[in-house]
């Protein structure tokens, strides 16, 4: 019987903006600010409330995941000022 495997994507985001989109097929993403400053922002608007960028804190990980076979929606990670973020994603 074959064993199913989960593919993992890793990336270091340094002084740049990285956008995760649904077409990447990630079911779970985790990221941690290693140094400097950074923010993350979702893409969902609820009624008249738009998503806003939230500040990351060094060494405090953030994990976002979807239910069932759904994928994570758009998330923007911004370290363009001075930051380094390590990103791990699962499909």
Residue frames as a rotation matrix with the C-alpha (Angstrom) as fourth column:
UNK 1
0.583 0.812 0.000 0.00
0.812 -0.583 0.000 0.00
0.000 0.000 -1.000 0.00
UNK 2
-0.190 -0.688 0.701 1.52
0.610 -0.642 -0.465 3.38
0.769 0.339 0.541 -1.00
UNK 3
-0.111 0.063 -0.992 2.10
0.899 -0.420 -0.127 6.01
-0.424 -0.906 -0.010 1.62
UNK 4
0.669 0.375 0.642 0.69
0.608 -0.772 -0.183 9.44
0.427 0.513 -0.745 0.87
UNK 5
-0.342 -0.816 -0.466 3.12
0.933 -0.355 -0.061 12.28
-0.116 -0.456 0.883 1.33
UNK 6
0.806 0.527 -0.271 2.64
0.520 -0.848 -0.104 15.96
-0.284 -0.057 -0.957 1.99
UNK 7
0.078 -0.776 0.626 4.79
0.828 -0.300 -0.475 18.36
0.556 0.555 0.619 0.03
UNK 8
0.515 -0.031 -0.856 6.44
0.664 -0.618 0.422 21.20
-0.542 -0.786 -0.298 1.96
UNK 9
0.405 -0.363 0.839 7.52
0.575 -0.612 -0.543 24.59
0.710 0.703 -0.039 0.59
UNK 10
0.402 -0.341 -0.850 10.07
0.776 -0.365 0.514 26.74
-0.485 -0.866 0.118 2.46
UNK 11
0.286 -0.293 0.912 11.23
0.640 -0.650 -0.410 30.27
0.713 0.702 0.001 1.77
UNK 12
-0.233 -0.384 -0.893 13.17
0.846 -0.532 0.008 33.06
-0.479 -0.754 0.450 3.42
UNK 13
0.541 0.475 0.694 11.61
0.725 -0.681 -0.099 36.47
0.426 0.557 -0.713 2.75
UNK 14
-0.153 -0.720 -0.677 14.18
0.873 -0.420 0.249 39.24
-0.463 -0.552 0.693 3.15
UNK 15
-0.546 -0.091 -0.833 13.40
0.028 -0.995 0.091 42.94
-0.838 0.026 0.546 2.72
UNK 16
-0.947 0.263 -0.186 10.62
-0.205 -0.046 0.978 42.21
0.248 0.964 0.097 0.24
UNK 17
-0.160 0.961 0.225 6.91
-0.870 -0.030 -0.493 41.53
-0.467 -0.274 0.841 -0.20
UNK 18
-0.984 -0.088 -0.155 5.68
-0.149 0.887 0.437 37.98
0.099 0.453 -0.886 -0.81
UNK 19
-0.200 0.980 0.022 2.07
-0.969 -0.194 -0.151 37.23
-0.143 -0.052 0.988 -1.76
UNK 20
-0.920 0.069 0.385 0.56
0.053 0.997 -0.052 33.79
-0.388 -0.028 -0.921 -1.16
UNK 21
-0.419 0.795 -0.439 -2.39
-0.908 -0.355 0.223 33.15
0.021 0.492 0.870 -3.48
UNK 22
0.317 0.648 0.693 -5.03
-0.648 0.681 -0.340 30.40
-0.692 -0.341 0.636 -3.51
UNK 23
0.850 0.039 -0.526 -3.68
-0.478 0.478 -0.737 28.99
0.222 0.877 0.425 -6.78
UNK 24
-0.261 -0.964 0.045 -0.52
-0.852 0.208 -0.481 27.94
0.454 -0.164 -0.876 -4.90
UNK 25
0.278 0.532 -0.800 -2.70
-0.214 0.846 0.489 25.30
0.937 0.035 0.349 -3.25
UNK 26
-0.786 -0.618 0.006 -1.44
-0.127 0.152 -0.980 25.68
0.604 -0.772 -0.198 0.32
UNK 27
0.265 0.872 -0.412 -3.64
0.327 0.321 0.889 24.18
0.907 -0.370 -0.200 3.03
UNK 28
0.833 -0.082 -0.547 -1.44
0.525 -0.194 0.829 25.43
-0.174 -0.978 -0.119 5.87
UNK 29
0.259 -0.794 0.549 1.16
0.298 -0.475 -0.828 28.18
0.919 0.378 0.114 6.17
UNK 30
0.770 -0.140 -0.622 3.39
0.597 -0.182 0.781 29.16
-0.223 -0.973 -0.057 9.07
UNK 31
0.263 -0.725 0.636 5.80
0.424 -0.505 -0.752 32.05
0.867 0.468 0.174 9.26
UNK 32
0.640 -0.171 -0.749 8.02
0.724 -0.190 0.663 33.66
-0.256 -0.967 0.002 11.84
UNK 33
0.847 -0.396 0.355 9.82
-0.216 -0.866 -0.451 36.99
0.486 0.306 -0.819 11.93
UNK 34
0.463 -0.778 -0.424 13.50
0.821 0.557 -0.126 36.26
0.334 -0.290 0.897 12.49
UNK 35
-0.445 -0.616 -0.649 14.72
0.765 -0.639 0.082 39.85
-0.465 -0.460 0.756 12.65
UNK 36
-0.979 -0.016 0.204 13.73
0.125 -0.838 0.531 43.40
0.162 0.545 0.822 11.83
UNK 37
-0.485 0.864 -0.136 10.13
-0.421 -0.366 -0.830 44.37
-0.767 -0.345 0.541 11.14
UNK 38
-0.970 0.225 -0.093 7.32
0.015 0.438 0.899 42.81
0.243 0.870 -0.428 9.16
UNK 39
-0.378 0.916 0.131 3.56
-0.728 -0.207 -0.654 42.63
-0.572 -0.342 0.745 8.71
UNK 40
-0.943 0.222 0.249 1.00
0.329 0.745 0.581 40.26
-0.057 0.630 -0.775 7.26
UNK 41
-0.518 0.791 -0.326 -2.41
-0.657 -0.612 -0.441 40.97
-0.548 -0.014 0.836 5.79
UNK 42
-0.429 0.507 0.748 -5.32
0.550 0.803 -0.229 38.89
-0.717 0.313 -0.623 4.60
UNK 43
-0.991 0.057 0.119 -7.40
0.080 -0.460 0.884 39.75
0.106 0.886 0.452 1.56
UNK 44
-0.358 0.927 -0.116 -10.93
0.858 0.375 0.350 39.24
0.368 0.026 -0.930 2.95
UNK 45
-0.862 0.284 0.420 -13.30
-0.372 -0.918 -0.141 42.15
0.346 -0.278 0.896 3.42
UNK 46
-0.583 0.720 -0.377 -16.28
0.807 0.565 -0.170 41.59
0.091 -0.403 -0.911 5.74
UNK 47
0.556 0.816 -0.157 -19.12
0.795 -0.578 -0.185 43.97
-0.242 -0.022 -0.970 5.03
UNK 48
0.917 -0.191 0.350 -17.49
-0.023 -0.902 -0.431 47.43
0.399 0.387 -0.832 5.19
UNK 49
0.667 -0.700 0.253 -14.45
-0.443 -0.100 0.891 46.20
-0.599 -0.707 -0.377 7.13
UNK 50
0.698 -0.544 -0.465 -11.29
-0.386 0.262 -0.885 45.71
0.603 0.797 -0.028 5.08
UNK 51
0.715 -0.566 -0.410 -8.43
0.694 0.645 0.320 43.55
0.083 -0.513 0.854 6.29
UNK 52
0.831 -0.512 0.218 -5.54
-0.521 -0.853 -0.020 45.52
0.196 -0.097 -0.976 7.77
UNK 53
0.145 -0.880 -0.452 -1.85
-0.060 0.448 -0.892 44.70
0.988 0.157 0.012 8.10
UNK 54
0.990 0.102 0.095 -0.85
-0.108 0.129 0.986 43.21
0.088 -0.986 0.139 11.46
UNK 55
0.278 -0.951 0.134 2.64
-0.904 -0.306 -0.298 43.56
0.324 -0.038 -0.945 12.86
UNK 56
0.620 -0.231 -0.750 4.81
0.220 0.969 -0.116 40.50
0.753 -0.092 0.652 13.34
UNK 57
0.722 -0.416 0.553 6.84
-0.686 -0.331 0.648 40.03
-0.086 -0.847 -0.524 16.52
UNK 58
-0.141 -0.877 -0.458 10.32
-0.813 0.367 -0.453 38.48
0.566 0.309 -0.765 16.44
UNK 59
-0.918 -0.379 -0.115 10.27
-0.301 0.856 -0.421 34.76
0.258 -0.352 -0.900 17.32
UNK 60
-0.396 0.859 0.325 6.45
-0.302 0.212 -0.929 34.56
-0.867 -0.466 0.175 17.50
UNK 61
-0.979 -0.024 0.203 5.14
0.166 0.487 0.858 32.24
-0.119 0.873 -0.473 14.80
UNK 62
-0.197 0.945 -0.260 1.84
-0.788 -0.311 -0.532 32.68
-0.584 0.100 0.806 12.97
UNK 63
-0.936 -0.018 0.351 0.02
0.157 0.872 0.465 29.65
-0.314 0.490 -0.813 11.52
UNK 64
-0.184 0.892 -0.414 -2.94
-0.853 -0.354 -0.383 29.87
-0.488 0.282 0.826 9.14
UNK 65
-0.954 -0.112 0.278 -4.74
0.014 0.910 0.414 26.79
-0.299 0.399 -0.867 7.87
UNK 66
-0.409 0.839 -0.358 -7.84
-0.853 -0.213 0.476 25.82
0.323 0.500 0.804 5.94
UNK 67
-0.102 0.491 0.865 -10.48
-0.615 0.652 -0.443 23.18
-0.782 -0.578 0.236 6.62
UNK 68
0.615 0.429 0.661 -10.82
0.112 0.783 -0.612 19.94
-0.781 0.450 0.433 4.66
UNK 69
0.077 -0.566 0.821 -9.67
0.945 0.304 0.122 20.22
-0.319 0.766 0.558 1.07
UNK 70
0.953 0.270 0.140 -9.94
0.299 -0.918 -0.261 24.03
0.058 0.290 -0.955 0.99
UNK 71
-0.033 -0.988 0.152 -6.82
0.893 -0.098 -0.439 26.14
0.448 0.122 0.886 0.45
UNK 72
-0.112 -0.118 -0.987 -5.62
0.710 -0.704 0.004 29.25
-0.695 -0.700 0.162 2.26
UNK 73
0.817 0.464 0.343 -6.77
0.575 -0.605 -0.552 32.50
-0.048 0.648 -0.760 0.63
UNK 74
0.330 -0.719 0.612 -4.52
0.391 -0.486 -0.782 35.40
0.859 0.497 0.121 -0.29
UNK 75
0.815 -0.232 -0.532 -2.02
0.470 -0.274 0.839 36.53
-0.340 -0.933 -0.114 2.36
UNK 76
0.605 -0.645 0.466 0.60
0.086 -0.529 -0.844 39.24
0.791 0.552 -0.264 1.92
UNK 77
0.635 -0.535 -0.557 3.79
0.708 0.115 0.696 39.10
-0.308 -0.837 0.452 3.99
UNK 78
0.759 -0.302 0.577 5.72
0.129 -0.798 -0.588 42.37
0.638 0.521 -0.567 3.95
UNK 79
0.557 -0.679 -0.479 9.29
0.685 0.048 0.727 42.66
-0.471 -0.733 0.491 5.21
UNK 80
0.543 -0.310 0.781 10.23
0.687 -0.370 -0.625 45.41
0.483 0.876 0.012 2.76
UNK 81
0.889 -0.226 0.399 11.49
-0.365 -0.875 0.318 47.77
0.277 -0.428 -0.860 5.46
UNK 82
-0.065 -0.969 0.240 14.14
-0.942 -0.020 -0.334 45.70
0.328 -0.247 -0.912 7.25
UNK 83
0.281 0.339 0.898 12.81
-0.828 0.558 0.049 42.25
-0.484 -0.758 0.438 8.01
UNK 84
-0.689 -0.381 -0.616 13.52
-0.603 0.773 0.196 38.58
0.402 0.507 -0.763 7.54
UNK 85
0.212 0.811 0.545 10.70
-0.896 0.384 -0.224 36.02
-0.391 -0.441 0.808 7.73
UNK 86
-0.931 -0.364 -0.013 10.97
-0.347 0.874 0.340 32.24
-0.113 0.321 -0.940 7.43
UNK 87
0.024 0.976 -0.218 7.95
-0.984 -0.015 -0.175 30.68
-0.174 0.219 0.960 5.71
UNK 88
-0.954 -0.174 0.245 6.84
-0.141 0.979 0.145 27.02
-0.265 0.104 -0.959 5.72
UNK 89
-0.128 0.938 -0.324 3.82
-0.970 -0.187 -0.158 25.91
-0.208 0.294 0.933 3.65
UNK 90
-0.760 -0.004 0.650 2.03
-0.020 1.000 -0.016 22.58
-0.650 -0.025 -0.760 3.25
UNK 91
-0.644 0.545 -0.536 -0.12
-0.716 -0.185 0.673 21.50
0.268 0.818 0.510 0.32
